[in-house]
Amino acid sequence: MSHTNFLSDFADLEPFAADAGRHPRTVRRWMNKPDGLPYTRIGNRVLIHVPTAREWLMKRMRKPAPRRRRQASAATAEIGAA
């Protein structure tokens, strides 16, 4: 019988935070938001499913707003006309 670690896709809170470059308190804040980072507990261990965390982060990716063209003010238009 082959034994595989079914928790291999999970990371503990502290190593996950270190890999994300964030403090564990920040990750806990993410977890406590209404639409927060999904996690599970086994005993006292907080485990984060890494593929699900990637999806959660990707859903929050923001696309930069296009630059708005600046309209010339009336004062600038008068200077250019003179």
WOMOWO-V928987 format. One record per residue. RES is the residue in three letters. PSI is psi in radians with two decimals (999 if undefined). Layout:
# WOMOWO-V928987
res=RES psi=PSI
res=RES psi=PSI
This chain:
# WOMOWO-V928987
res=MET psi=2.24
res=SER psi=2.33
res=HIS psi=2.14
res=THR psi=2.60
res=ASN psi=1.83
res=PHE psi=-0.11
res=LEU psi=0.22
res=SER psi=-0.41
res=ASP psi=0.03
res=PHE psi=2.63
res=ALA psi=2.51
res=ASP psi=2.79
res=LEU psi=-0.88
res=GLU psi=-0.84
res=PRO psi=-0.62
res=PHE psi=-0.80
res=ALA psi=-0.74
res=ALA psi=-0.75
res=ASP psi=-0.58
res=ALA psi=-0.14
res=GLY psi=0.50
res=ARG psi=2.76
res=HIS psi=2.55
res=PRO psi=-0.55
res=ARG psi=-0.63
res=THR psi=-0.76
res=VAL psi=-0.69
res=ARG psi=-0.67
res=ARG psi=-0.74
res=TRP psi=-0.72
res=MET psi=-0.53
res=ASN psi=-0.10
res=LYS psi=2.70
res=PRO psi=-0.68
res=ASP psi=0.82
res=GLY psi=3.11
res=LEU psi=2.15
res=PRO psi=2.51
res=TYR psi=2.95
res=THR psi=2.84
res=ARG psi=2.41
res=ILE psi=1.82
res=GLY psi=-2.21
res=ASN psi=-0.07
res=ARG psi=2.30
res=VAL psi=2.12
res=LEU psi=2.40
res=ILE psi=2.18
res=HIS psi=1.95
res=VAL psi=-0.81
res=PRO psi=-0.66
res=THR psi=-0.66
res=ALA psi=-0.66
res=ARG psi=-0.79
res=GLU psi=-0.76
res=TRP psi=-0.77
res=LEU psi=-0.70
res=MET psi=-0.62
res=LYS psi=-0.41
res=ARG psi=0.04
res=MET psi=2.34
res=ARG psi=2.47
res=LYS psi=2.28
res=PRO psi=2.47
res=ALA psi=2.49
res=PRO psi=2.57
res=ARG psi=2.36
res=ARG psi=2.45
res=ARG psi=2.37
res=ARG psi=2.24
res=GLN psi=2.44
res=ALA psi=2.40
res=SER psi=2.89
res=ALA psi=-0.65
res=ALA psi=-0.70
res=THR psi=-0.66
res=ALA psi=-0.67
res=GLU psi=-0.68
res=ILE psi=-0.74
res=GLY psi=-0.49
res=ALA psi=-0.40
res=ALA psi=999
